[in-house]
Amino acid sequence: MNISLYYSPGSCSLAPHIVLNEIGQPFELRKYATANRDNFSAEYLAINPKGRIPALQIDNFTVTENAAILAYLGRRFSSAGLYPPENSEAEARCLELLAWSSNSVHVAFAQLFRPERFVLNEQDYAAVKESGHINYKQCLSDIEAQLNNKEYSLGSEFSVVDPFWLVFYRWGILAGYDMRSNFPVYTDYAERLCNRVSIKKSLATEGISVWG
């Protein structure tokens, strides 16, 4: 089995990177830095014509979109215990949180750093960013509430959702928020996650830190 993850350091691709380290199967990392617009190179567009990171290849099969990648990895490598039983209420909740993370939380953050995706005129960027701060802080508050009295996003077991939520915590720090003061439950959770070997390894490989 040949597994390749197309990633950019510090992007949302950190989530499947962590999951692959949790699974323990050998895999290859292929770096396409979004800061250099490598994701719009002809080479990468041949993999993902949408030009978005990440993409996952297993043998001759390619899947894109983070929520789909995380769910697919969780189900395909079920022995790793990162995904709930199929057709269970827990699976429905997992898919709900993955979809919300991708469609709401990630989109809100994109307003801060990719305002050009939302409006045509640069003069409107400030309004998009202002709205993004409101939306992203609300999403972080929602995660804070979701984590209250829980060890992980789905309860007592680490799942494919948790690396995605660690990405959002890190991005909150990058956005200049006082995460420790404003989101203490979320902060305790992030600190616990950062003790996992898979997360330490992924952060070291990408040359990044959760804490800024």
trRosetta pair geometry for C-beta under 8 A, 3 or more apart (Angstrom, degrees):
i j d omega theta_ij theta_ji phi_ij phi_ji
1 25 6.9 -36 92 -174 131 134
1 58 6.5 -15 -171 -166 100 93
1 59 6.4 -75 -142 -49 61 98
2 28 7.5 -8 -173 6 83 117
2 57 7.5 -19 115 120 91 99
2 58 7.1 153 82 -157 55 43
2 59 5.6 111 47 -84 87 49
3 20 7.0 170 140 -137 138 123
3 25 6.1 81 5 115 150 119
3 26 7.1 151 40 100 107 56
3 27 3.9 -57 97 -112 111 93
3 28 6.9 160 91 20 58 70
3 56 7.5 -19 -164 -170 85 91
3 57 7.2 161 -153 89 38 61
3 58 5.3 -4 -103 -105 75 78
4 27 6.7 170 -87 -172 25 85
4 28 4.7 -23 -108 70 78 100
4 29 7.7 158 -158 -94 65 13
4 30 5.5 25 -178 -11 110 119
4 56 7.3 159 84 -158 55 46
4 57 4.4 3 54 55 100 105
5 13 6.7 141 165 -175 109 111
5 16 5.9 -178 -132 114 131 115
5 17 6.1 162 127 -87 160 71
5 20 6.1 -114 -39 -28 141 157
5 27 6.1 44 -9 155 100 130
5 28 7.4 178 24 87 65 50
5 29 5.6 -25 67 -113 95 62
5 30 6.9 177 85 26 42 77
5 54 6.1 -17 -172 -169 87 131
5 55 7.8 161 -157 82 45 48
5 56 5.7 -13 -106 -107 69 75
6 13 7.4 -102 102 -127 51 147
6 30 4.9 -32 -101 77 65 106
6 32 5.7 7 -176 11 97 120
6 44 6.8 135 -167 -135 141 100
6 47 6.1 128 -49 124 160 156
6 48 7.2 -160 76 -6 153 123
6 53 6.3 -127 122 -128 89 84
6 54 5.6 152 79 -162 70 70
6 55 4.2 12 42 51 125 89
6 56 7.5 -137 20 -67 79 33
6 57 7.6 64 -22 -8 99 98
7 11 6.9 180 -173 54 72 109
7 13 3.7 178 -131 133 85 145
7 14 7.5 105 -158 -62 125 43
7 16 7.8 -151 -88 71 111 101
7 17 5.9 49 -104 -64 156 119
7 29 6.0 -42 28 -157 122 96
7 30 7.2 128 19 68 71 52
7 31 6.3 -39 73 -106 77 55
7 32 7.3 142 70 34 27 74
7 53 6.2 98 -141 -171 30 120
7 54 5.4 -6 -94 -110 65 108
7 206 7.6 -88 134 -102 134 113
8 11 4.1 51 74 -4 99 134
8 13 5.9 114 32 24 62 132
8 31 7.0 99 -104 -159 43 70
8 32 5.9 -63 -72 85 88 61
8 33 5.2 115 -139 -127 95 36
8 34 4.3 32 -152 -10 170 90
8 35 7.4 152 -173 -3 122 76
8 38 7.5 159 -99 58 107 110
8 39 6.7 -52 -55 -51 130 118
8 53 4.7 80 -2 112 107 176
8 54 7.9 -149 10 -82 75 73
9 31 7.2 9 -33 -138 87 113
9 33 6.7 -11 20 -110 90 91
9 206 4.2 152 -132 -171 88 96
9 207 6.1 -17 -145 53 146 90
9 208 5.8 159 175 -37 100 120
10 14 6.7 8 -129 -48 16 125
10 170 7.5 -139 -151 134 82 138
10 206 6.5 162 -40 155 59 131
10 208 4.8 153 -77 -97 92 157
11 14 6.7 164 73 -17 44 85
11 34 5.9 94 -74 3 139 133
11 53 5.3 49 111 98 158 128
11 54 7.4 156 102 -52 119 83
12 15 5.9 -18 175 5 67 112
12 53 7.4 149 54 107 83 85
12 54 7.0 -126 93 -12 81 95
12 66 5.1 -63 138 -80 125 153
12 106 6.3 12 -84 -120 147 125
12 164 7.2 22 -159 -132 95 79
12 167 5.4 82 -120 174 59 162
13 16 6.1 -51 -160 43 59 99
13 17 6.0 68 141 -28 75 106
13 53 5.1 -59 -42 154 127 103
13 54 3.5 120 -108 -64 102 115
13 66 7.5 -131 -85 -100 47 106
14 17 5.3 -59 -148 38 34 121
14 18 6.3 37 155 -22 69 102
14 163 6.8 -153 120 171 78 104
14 166 7.5 -108 118 95 122 103
14 167 5.3 153 64 -91 117 105
14 170 7.8 1 63 37 165 153
14 202 6.3 112 -161 151 80 126
14 203 7.8 39 -149 -84 121 64
14 206 6.6 -51 -103 -27 96 168
14 208 7.7 -77 -97 62 134 143
15 18 6.0 -55 -155 32 28 108
15 19 6.6 25 151 -16 63 107
15 66 6.2 66 60 -165 134 119
15 70 6.2 -35 135 -83 119 123
15 160 7.7 75 167 -180 105 72
15 163 4.0 137 -140 115 67 105
15 164 4.3 32 -115 -75 146 63
15 166 7.5 153 -95 53 79 93
15 167 5.5 -61 -52 -27 97 132
16 19 5.1 -51 -142 39 42 115
16 20 6.1 47 156 -23 70 100
16 54 5.7 -130 37 72 134 162
16 56 6.3 -114 174 -72 156 123
16 66 6.9 -143 -29 -141 109 77
16 69 5.0 -39 -83 132 142 126
16 70 6.0 -126 -81 -78 85 72
16 73 6.3 147 -139 -18 94 153
16 163 7.6 166 -41 101 23 145
17 20 6.0 -53 -151 33 27 110
17 21 6.8 25 151 -14 61 105
17 29 7.2 38 -121 -107 107 117
17 163 7.9 -171 59 180 66 145
17 202 4.7 125 124 -142 108 119
17 205 7.5 -153 179 74 130 130
17 206 7.0 64 142 -49 169 124
18 21 5.7 -59 -154 38 33 110
18 22 6.4 37 148 -22 67 104
18 163 3.9 179 65 -118 139 140
18 166 7.5 69 -33 53 167 140
18 196 8.0 67 -164 97 112 131
18 198 5.3 94 -165 138 72 107
18 199 5.5 15 -128 -92 119 67
18 202 4.7 -71 -82 -22 69 164
19 22 5.4 -51 -150 34 35 115
19 23 6.4 38 151 -24 66 103
19 70 6.2 168 -43 -129 163 76
19 73 5.1 93 135 112 134 149
19 74 7.3 -72 -157 -62 134 77
19 82 6.3 124 -142 170 96 165
19 160 5.6 31 -107 -123 134 84
19 163 5.9 -122 -44 15 83 152
19 198 7.9 69 -78 166 13 143
20 23 5.6 -49 -147 31 34 114
20 25 7.1 -82 -162 59 78 86
20 27 5.0 -52 -177 25 135 157
20 73 7.0 -88 -72 -144 68 145
21 24 7.5 43 176 -71 34 45
21 197 7.7 -145 150 113 117 77
21 198 3.8 149 107 -147 111 89
21 199 7.8 177 79 -49 140 31
21 201 5.3 169 -148 79 150 127
21 202 5.5 -131 -5 -55 148 99
22 80 5.8 97 129 -178 93 131
22 82 6.0 94 118 -72 141 136
22 158 7.7 -150 -132 125 145 128
22 196 7.9 -9 -91 163 98 134
22 198 4.5 -1 -65 -98 69 166
23 73 6.7 -105 -54 179 141 106
23 77 4.6 22 -136 133 121 162
23 80 4.6 -69 -111 -74 62 152
23 82 7.4 -69 -73 -2 80 140
24 80 7.1 172 12 -103 96 110
25 77 6.8 -123 -15 -107 126 142
29 205 7.0 148 -19 157 166 133
31 38 7.7 30 134 98 68 159
32 38 4.0 -155 -166 113 70 111
32 39 4.9 109 136 -76 119 65
32 41 7.0 -134 -143 24 113 115
32 44 4.9 88 -131 -89 157 141
32 53 6.3 -171 78 -87 106 120
33 36 4.5 58 88 20 109 103
33 38 5.0 76 48 12 60 127
33 39 7.9 -124 87 -27 24 85
34 37 6.9 32 -167 -87 44 33
34 38 7.1 -94 -73 41 27 79
34 39 5.3 -1 -98 -4 74 127
34 53 5.9 -114 -58 10 113 134
37 40 4.9 -30 173 31 91 113
37 41 7.7 128 126 -42 71 74
38 41 5.3 -18 -165 -15 54 119
38 44 6.4 104 143 -23 70 143
39 44 5.2 -116 -146 124 40 159
39 48 7.8 -30 -167 72 92 118
39 51 5.2 104 137 -177 93 72
39 52 6.8 43 171 -114 138 12
39 53 5.3 -99 -102 -39 138 98
40 44 7.0 -10 -15 68 8 121
40 45 6.6 31 -158 -55 40 110
40 51 4.9 24 -93 -143 70 128
41 44 4.9 85 58 13 86 97
41 45 6.8 -156 89 -6 41 90
42 45 5.7 -58 -140 41 30 111
42 46 6.5 41 157 -29 63 101
43 46 6.1 -56 -164 23 27 113
43 47 7.6 16 144 -10 58 103
44 47 5.5 -57 -161 35 47 110
44 48 6.5 -27 162 43 81 87
44 51 7.0 82 113 -125 112 60
44 55 8.0 160 -164 13 87 137
45 48 6.9 -80 -129 77 33 51
45 49 5.5 54 -173 -116 79 47
45 51 5.9 -11 -96 -79 87 82
46 49 7.9 40 -100 -72 15 71
47 55 5.2 146 142 95 115 164
47 57 7.3 -84 -148 -53 112 122
47 62 6.3 -165 -169 -141 76 148
48 51 6.5 -177 107 -48 94 17
48 52 6.3 -99 142 52 138 62
48 53 7.9 156 57 -81 156 39
48 55 4.4 -149 -46 -72 126 136
48 62 7.4 -152 -72 162 77 130
48 64 5.0 113 -124 -90 120 139
50 64 6.5 149 36 143 128 161
52 64 6.6 103 76 -177 101 124
52 65 7.8 43 97 -79 135 53
54 64 7.4 -174 98 -139 52 66
54 66 6.4 86 33 -89 98 80
54 69 6.3 -13 85 -28 114 173
55 62 6.0 -1 178 -169 111 103
55 63 7.3 163 -160 83 65 39
55 64 4.9 -30 -107 -94 81 86
55 69 7.9 -165 -145 -84 23 134
56 62 7.0 156 83 -152 48 54
56 63 5.2 -14 62 60 99 87
56 64 7.6 175 20 -82 71 38
56 69 4.8 132 -7 -133 132 112
56 72 7.3 177 77 79 147 133
56 73 7.3 -116 -148 -59 167 107
57 60 7.9 -22 -168 -136 99 11
57 61 6.9 154 -153 82 57 48
57 62 4.9 -22 -97 -96 80 78
58 61 5.3 -14 64 63 80 101
58 76 7.6 -138 -38 163 176 169
63 68 5.6 -135 171 125 116 114
63 69 5.6 160 108 -89 109 71
63 72 5.6 66 82 3 171 167
64 68 7.1 45 89 64 36 129
64 69 7.2 -27 -159 -52 16 108
65 68 4.3 59 84 17 104 113
65 69 6.6 174 85 -15 50 88
65 102 7.0 49 -178 -154 90 150
66 69 5.6 -57 -143 37 32 112
66 70 6.1 27 162 -18 68 107
66 98 8.0 -155 115 -168 82 94
66 101 7.9 -93 103 110 123 109
66 102 5.7 179 65 -100 101 112
66 106 7.5 148 39 -73 141 160
66 164 6.9 124 150 -109 128 115
67 70 6.1 -57 -147 37 27 108
67 71 6.3 22 158 -13 63 110
67 95 7.9 81 179 -151 112 62
67 98 4.1 123 -142 155 95 103
67 99 5.8 78 -147 -82 158 46
67 101 6.9 151 -86 68 101 98
67 102 4.2 -78 -37 -27 117 146
68 71 6.0 -58 -144 41 29 107
68 72 6.0 29 157 -21 65 111
69 72 5.8 -59 -145 38 25 111
69 73 6.3 23 158 -17 64 107
70 73 6.0 -54 -146 37 28 108
70 74 6.3 28 155 -19 62 109
70 98 5.9 -164 77 -129 128 127
70 160 4.1 143 174 166 101 123
70 161 7.5 106 153 -74 145 40
70 163 7.7 -167 -120 60 124 111
70 164 6.6 -33 -79 -48 162 121
71 74 5.7 -58 -148 38 30 113
71 75 6.2 19 159 -11 66 110
71 83 7.1 103 -147 -123 52 131
71 94 7.5 133 -108 130 92 110
71 95 6.5 45 -104 -102 135 83
71 98 6.0 125 -53 135 104 177
71 160 6.7 170 -76 94 38 158
72 75 6.1 -62 -145 42 27 103
72 76 5.8 19 163 -15 67 113
73 76 6.1 -57 -133 41 26 105
73 77 6.0 -18 178 24 64 109
73 82 7.5 -20 116 85 93 138
73 160 6.6 144 75 -113 102 132
74 77 7.2 -78 -136 58 14 77
74 78 7.3 55 156 -96 55 59
74 80 7.7 -112 -132 69 52 113
74 82 4.8 -119 -121 99 88 95
74 83 2.8 118 161 -59 112 126
74 94 7.6 -138 120 165 167 146
74 159 7.1 29 -122 -171 138 82
74 160 4.3 -87 -61 -34 127 138
75 78 6.1 -1 -161 -68 34 95
75 83 5.5 -98 -63 115 53 166
75 86 7.1 69 -129 -79 108 105
77 80 4.9 31 131 -4 103 117
77 82 7.5 25 91 32 96 115
78 81 7.7 62 168 -65 52 34
78 83 6.2 -82 -116 59 71 110
81 157 6.9 -105 157 -173 103 128
82 158 6.9 -42 -119 115 76 81
82 159 5.4 123 -176 -146 60 46
82 160 5.0 87 150 -49 108 79
83 91 7.3 44 169 -113 85 88
83 94 6.6 117 -147 169 69 167
83 159 6.5 104 -87 -152 37 96
83 160 5.8 14 -78 -9 85 118
84 88 5.3 -117 147 67 115 125
84 90 3.5 -166 -141 113 153 109
84 91 4.3 -146 84 -66 112 65
84 93 7.6 66 -7 53 158 92
84 94 5.3 -172 10 -20 114 137
84 154 6.9 -148 -54 -175 116 155
84 159 7.2 -7 -36 -120 79 136
85 88 4.4 75 77 -21 92 135
85 90 6.7 72 36 58 76 117
85 91 6.4 -99 81 -41 45 113
86 91 5.9 64 -128 -77 29 163
87 91 6.5 31 8 43 14 146
88 91 4.7 107 55 0 76 97
88 92 7.3 -134 100 -1 48 84
89 92 5.5 -50 -153 35 39 115
89 93 6.5 39 149 -19 68 102
90 93 5.6 -52 -150 36 34 111
90 94 6.4 40 150 -23 65 104
90 154 6.4 73 -161 -174 96 125
90 155 8.0 -64 -127 6 112 130
91 94 5.4 -50 -148 34 35 115
91 95 6.4 32 155 -15 66 104
92 95 5.9 -56 -149 39 30 108
92 96 6.3 37 150 -25 64 106
93 96 5.4 -51 -147 33 33 118
93 97 6.4 28 157 -15 66 105
93 154 6.3 127 108 -127 120 94
94 97 6.1 -59 -151 38 28 105
94 98 6.4 27 153 -17 64 108
94 154 6.0 -4 -82 -91 85 135
94 159 6.1 -114 -120 162 116 149
94 160 7.1 68 -170 52 118 99
94 161 6.1 -139 -145 -40 75 117
95 98 5.6 -53 -143 38 33 112
95 99 6.1 33 158 -19 66 107
96 99 6.0 -59 -150 37 25 109
96 100 6.3 21 155 -14 64 110
97 100 5.7 -53 -140 41 32 110
97 101 6.0 39 156 -25 65 106
97 146 7.8 120 -116 -163 120 155
97 153 6.0 133 173 162 163 127
97 154 7.4 -134 13 -73 154 85
97 161 4.8 14 110 -125 130 140
98 101 5.7 -53 -146 34 28 114
98 102 6.4 18 158 -11 63 109
98 160 7.2 7 -86 106 122 107
98 161 6.1 -115 -67 -97 76 87
98 164 7.1 130 -120 2 67 167
99 102 6.0 -63 -149 42 28 104
99 103 5.7 0 166 2 68 120
100 103 6.3 -65 -124 51 23 94
100 104 5.1 -22 -170 25 66 122
100 105 6.8 62 138 -12 73 98
101 104 7.3 -39 -85 52 8 82
101 105 5.0 -31 -146 36 48 126
101 106 6.4 60 150 -24 60 99
101 161 6.9 171 -31 -148 149 85
101 164 4.9 51 168 143 155 137
101 165 7.0 -95 -115 -68 130 71
101 168 7.3 -118 -148 -43 97 135
102 105 7.7 18 -22 49 12 85
102 106 5.3 -14 -146 18 35 135
102 107 8.0 59 147 -28 43 89
103 106 7.4 49 -9 45 11 99
103 107 6.2 -6 172 -15 34 126
104 107 6.0 -62 -138 37 14 109
104 108 6.4 15 161 -21 57 107
104 135 7.9 -140 -180 175 78 109
104 139 6.1 167 131 -104 99 122
105 108 5.9 -56 -152 31 28 111
105 109 6.7 23 154 -14 63 105
105 136 7.3 82 -156 -130 62 68
105 139 4.3 149 -108 -179 80 147
105 143 7.6 55 -102 -48 140 120
105 168 5.5 -31 164 -108 133 140
106 109 5.8 -56 -153 37 34 109
106 110 6.4 40 149 -26 66 104
106 168 7.9 -101 -74 -87 62 102
107 110 5.4 -49 -150 30 35 117
107 111 7.2 48 149 -29 61 92
107 135 7.9 -61 100 139 83 144
108 111 5.8 -42 -166 14 37 116
108 112 7.9 34 143 -17 59 97
108 132 5.7 141 -179 -152 62 68
108 135 3.7 -148 -130 118 114 111
108 136 4.1 167 135 -72 115 68
108 138 7.7 -138 -132 53 160 91
108 139 5.4 178 38 -12 155 139
109 112 5.7 -50 -167 25 48 113
109 113 6.9 -5 155 18 76 105
109 132 7.0 94 -124 -174 14 111
109 136 5.4 94 -76 -108 62 126
109 168 7.2 -142 -50 -127 141 80
109 171 5.4 1 -136 153 143 148
109 175 7.5 -117 -134 -62 88 132
110 113 6.6 -81 -142 58 35 79
110 114 4.5 -39 -170 50 81 115
110 117 6.0 -31 157 47 120 146
110 118 7.8 136 119 -39 101 110
110 132 7.5 -135 76 -126 43 128
111 114 7.4 -44 -69 63 12 68
111 115 6.2 47 -167 -95 50 72
111 118 6.3 22 -113 -23 78 153
111 128 5.2 -146 -161 162 90 85
111 129 6.2 165 144 -102 83 35
111 131 6.0 -96 179 88 151 88
111 132 2.6 -170 98 -86 116 115
111 135 6.5 78 24 47 149 131
111 136 7.4 -150 51 -37 109 107
112 115 7.7 -56 164 -53 4 88
112 129 5.5 79 -123 -138 49 81
112 132 4.4 -166 -52 128 68 143
112 133 6.7 94 -90 -63 107 67
112 136 6.6 -13 -33 -24 125 151
112 175 5.8 -35 -174 -117 166 113
114 117 4.7 30 138 -6 105 117
114 118 7.9 112 114 -11 75 91
115 118 5.8 -67 -165 38 53 107
115 119 6.5 -19 161 33 88 100
115 124 7.6 -171 162 105 120 75
115 125 4.1 109 105 -140 153 81
115 128 4.0 130 -141 87 105 138
115 129 5.7 -55 -73 -51 131 83
115 132 7.5 -108 -87 -27 89 140
116 119 7.4 -86 -129 62 30 63
116 122 7.8 -12 -92 -94 90 71
116 125 7.3 -12 -60 -99 62 108
118 128 4.9 145 77 -133 137 136
119 124 4.1 -105 150 93 161 132
119 125 6.9 -150 61 -73 125 50
119 127 7.9 69 -35 67 159 104
119 128 5.7 -141 -1 -53 120 133
120 124 7.7 53 54 33 52 133
121 124 4.9 85 77 1 90 104
122 125 5.5 -16 -166 -19 53 117
123 126 7.9 -40 173 13 42 99
124 127 5.4 -52 -168 39 67 113
124 128 6.2 69 137 -24 83 102
125 128 5.6 -60 -152 37 36 112
125 129 6.2 33 155 -18 71 107
126 129 5.8 -56 -148 38 31 110
126 130 6.3 34 153 -22 65 105
127 130 5.6 -50 -146 34 32 113
127 131 6.4 32 155 -15 64 105
128 131 5.9 -58 -152 40 30 110
128 132 6.2 37 148 -26 64 108
129 132 5.2 -51 -146 33 33 119
129 133 6.7 39 155 -23 65 96
130 133 6.0 -48 -155 27 32 110
130 134 7.0 29 149 -14 61 104
131 134 5.7 -56 -155 37 37 112
131 135 6.1 30 152 -15 70 110
132 135 5.7 -59 -143 42 31 108
132 136 5.8 25 162 -18 69 110
133 136 6.0 -55 -135 39 25 105
133 137 6.1 24 164 -16 62 110
133 175 7.4 162 -111 175 82 129
134 137 6.3 -61 -149 38 22 106
134 138 6.5 21 154 -18 60 109
135 138 5.8 -59 -153 35 30 111
135 139 6.5 30 152 -19 65 105
136 139 5.5 -51 -150 34 36 113
136 140 6.4 36 152 -18 67 103
136 172 7.4 175 152 -99 114 80
136 175 6.8 -171 115 -103 153 175
137 140 5.6 -51 -147 37 35 112
137 141 6.4 39 151 -20 64 104
137 177 7.1 165 -99 -108 93 140
138 141 5.5 -53 -150 36 34 114
138 142 6.4 38 149 -23 65 102
139 142 5.4 -51 -150 32 34 115
139 143 6.6 34 151 -18 65 100
139 168 7.3 -104 125 -166 118 140
140 143 5.7 -49 -150 35 35 111
140 144 6.4 44 148 -24 64 102
140 168 6.9 -173 -93 150 82 113
140 169 7.9 115 -130 -98 105 56
140 172 5.6 86 -101 -94 144 137
140 177 7.4 141 26 132 176 170
140 179 7.8 -109 -168 -122 142 89
140 182 7.8 46 121 117 131 116
140 183 5.8 -82 159 -78 109 147
140 186 6.8 -18 -175 -70 87 172
141 144 5.3 -47 -149 32 35 118
141 145 6.5 33 152 -17 64 103
141 183 7.5 -129 -90 -96 48 103
142 145 5.7 -54 -151 37 33 110
142 146 6.3 36 149 -22 65 105
143 146 5.4 -51 -145 35 35 115
143 147 6.2 28 157 -16 67 109
143 165 5.9 156 -148 -144 136 115
143 168 6.8 155 -41 98 165 142
143 183 7.7 24 83 -154 98 135
143 186 5.8 68 111 -102 105 121
144 147 6.2 -66 -151 39 25 106
144 148 7.1 47 148 -47 60 91
144 183 4.8 -125 -86 -141 123 92
144 185 5.2 113 -158 59 77 111
144 186 4.8 -68 -92 -35 77 109
145 148 5.7 -29 -158 -7 38 117
146 150 7.2 -44 143 32 61 144
146 153 6.6 12 135 -144 124 70
147 150 5.3 -118 -155 60 45 103
147 153 7.1 -47 -88 -97 84 52
147 185 5.1 159 96 139 112 114
147 186 6.0 132 37 -84 152 60
147 189 5.3 -66 -160 -53 148 150
148 185 5.7 -39 -86 -143 63 167
150 153 7.2 78 130 -114 140 9
150 154 7.9 168 -172 74 135 18
150 155 5.7 -95 -143 -117 107 30
150 156 7.7 -119 -157 -60 73 47
151 155 7.2 23 42 144 85 37
151 156 5.4 56 34 -127 124 47
151 189 7.9 145 -180 -117 37 88
151 192 7.4 -114 -169 134 81 165
152 155 6.4 -5 64 66 86 31
152 156 6.8 57 26 165 101 5
152 157 6.1 -88 48 83 145 28
152 158 5.2 -157 -106 -89 155 45
152 159 6.4 131 144 9 134 84
152 161 7.8 122 160 73 97 103
152 162 5.4 -51 -157 -80 104 129
152 189 7.6 131 -107 -148 41 109
153 159 6.3 -99 60 50 105 109
153 161 4.2 -108 80 103 155 128
153 162 5.3 -159 -3 -75 112 71
153 165 5.8 163 -72 -14 127 149
154 157 6.4 -35 82 65 109 82
154 159 4.9 38 10 0 132 145
154 161 6.3 124 -35 31 99 135
158 162 5.4 -68 -153 17 75 156
158 196 7.4 108 -120 -92 160 149
159 162 5.8 122 57 -10 58 97
160 163 7.0 -47 -165 28 44 103
160 164 7.5 43 145 -13 64 109
161 164 5.7 -68 -166 39 44 114
161 165 6.3 35 148 -18 79 109
162 165 5.7 -57 -147 38 36 109
162 166 6.5 41 154 -23 67 101
162 193 6.2 -175 164 -109 114 126
163 166 5.4 -48 -149 31 37 115
163 167 6.8 47 150 -24 64 96
163 193 7.8 160 -92 -166 52 133
163 199 7.3 -167 -110 -96 93 98
164 167 5.7 -47 -160 26 35 115
164 168 7.0 32 146 -16 64 102
165 168 5.5 -48 -151 34 42 113
165 169 6.6 48 149 -23 66 98
165 189 7.7 -33 122 129 128 134
166 169 5.5 -47 -151 31 37 115
166 170 6.5 38 152 -17 66 103
166 190 6.0 131 -125 -125 79 83
166 193 5.1 -140 -88 122 127 158
166 194 7.8 148 -142 -61 129 77
166 199 7.0 -97 180 -130 172 131
166 210 6.7 -66 179 -117 98 126
167 170 5.8 -58 -154 37 31 111
167 171 6.3 29 151 -18 66 108
168 171 5.5 -53 -145 38 34 113
168 172 6.6 45 152 -28 63 98
169 172 5.7 -49 -157 24 33 115
169 173 7.2 31 148 -14 62 99
169 179 6.3 95 -165 -158 80 151
169 183 7.8 -147 -124 101 91 143
169 186 6.0 -180 -104 161 111 109
169 187 7.7 148 -152 -94 127 48
169 189 7.9 -162 -72 87 149 99
169 190 4.5 -167 152 -90 167 135
169 210 6.7 12 101 -170 108 110
170 173 5.8 -53 -160 33 38 110
170 174 6.6 35 145 -16 68 106
170 190 8.0 158 -51 -145 69 133
170 208 7.8 56 -166 147 147 124
170 210 4.7 -104 -90 -144 102 64
170 211 8.0 -71 -119 -43 80 24
171 174 5.2 -52 -146 39 40 115
171 175 6.2 42 152 -22 68 103
172 175 5.6 -55 -148 36 31 111
172 177 4.6 -56 174 51 87 130
172 179 4.9 104 111 -84 125 117
172 183 7.4 -5 147 20 167 147
173 176 7.8 69 176 -55 32 14
173 177 6.7 -90 -85 57 29 77
173 179 5.5 -57 -69 -9 79 132
173 210 7.4 105 16 156 148 58
173 211 6.5 -151 -145 -158 170 31
173 212 4.7 -120 152 -63 126 99
174 212 6.9 174 -74 -110 57 78
177 182 6.4 -76 171 39 104 143
178 181 4.4 -3 136 35 118 112
178 182 5.4 112 86 -11 81 103
179 182 6.3 -71 -129 52 23 94
179 183 5.2 -42 -166 46 66 110
179 186 6.8 -95 -176 97 98 118
179 187 5.8 141 134 -81 92 101
179 190 7.8 13 145 13 137 156
180 183 7.6 -45 -81 59 8 67
180 184 7.0 43 179 -98 49 63
180 187 4.9 88 -116 -111 56 156
181 184 7.4 -11 -155 -61 16 87
183 186 3.8 -17 154 39 115 124
183 187 5.8 134 101 -29 77 87
184 187 5.4 -53 -144 34 32 115
184 188 6.5 35 157 -20 65 100
185 188 5.9 -50 -152 32 32 110
185 189 6.5 34 149 -18 62 107
186 189 5.6 -57 -153 37 32 116
186 190 6.3 33 151 -21 67 105
187 190 5.6 -51 -145 35 33 111
187 191 6.4 34 155 -19 64 104
188 191 5.8 -55 -151 35 30 112
188 192 6.6 32 151 -19 63 104
189 192 5.8 -55 -153 34 31 111
189 193 6.4 31 152 -19 65 105
190 193 5.6 -52 -148 35 33 113
190 194 6.3 33 155 -21 65 107
190 210 6.2 174 176 163 116 145
191 194 5.8 -55 -148 34 31 112
191 195 7.3 37 151 -26 59 98
192 195 6.0 -53 -166 20 37 113
193 196 5.9 -40 -172 5 49 114
193 199 5.7 109 153 -59 81 168
194 199 5.6 -119 -119 115 40 137
194 200 7.0 91 -177 -69 63 76
194 203 7.8 17 -136 -19 90 153
194 210 5.8 -109 -88 14 127 148
195 199 7.8 46 52 56 25 124
195 200 7.8 -3 -164 -44 17 112
196 199 4.5 78 70 9 97 105
196 200 6.9 -169 89 -7 49 85
197 200 5.8 -56 -146 38 32 111
197 201 6.1 31 157 -19 66 110
198 201 5.9 -58 -148 38 27 111
198 202 6.3 25 156 -19 64 109
199 202 5.7 -52 -142 37 32 110
199 203 6.2 30 160 -16 65 107
200 203 6.1 -59 -147 39 26 108
200 204 6.3 24 157 -17 63 111
201 204 5.9 -59 -147 38 28 110
201 205 6.2 27 157 -20 65 108
202 205 5.8 -55 -146 35 29 111
202 206 6.4 13 160 -5 64 111
203 206 6.1 -66 -146 46 28 100
203 208 5.6 -104 -155 75 75 73
203 209 6.3 68 -177 -104 125 37
203 210 6.7 -62 -109 -32 141 82
204 207 7.4 29 -178 -74 32 39
209 212 6.6 -38 92 49 110 28
